[in-house]
Amino acid sequence: MVLKSKLSSGSVADKYPVTFDDGKTIIFISDKSKEPETRQWYEQRVANRFKKYVKKPKK
């Protein structure tokens, strides 16, 4: 469920909410058909979030 205060803004009025993390994260998209692509993008982003901070093993 998306709060009415989030939908009242002019910038997201004609967009579709895609929720992640049990509603903690909401991404608004303009094309409903891109929802699977957006979900895949978000999952990859979360999986790679700390990848650059991991130390490489010494040889």
Secondary structure, DSSP 8 states (H G I E B T S, - for coil): ---HHHHSSTTSTT-EEEEEGGGTEEEEES-GGGHHHHHHHHHHHHHTTTGGGS-----
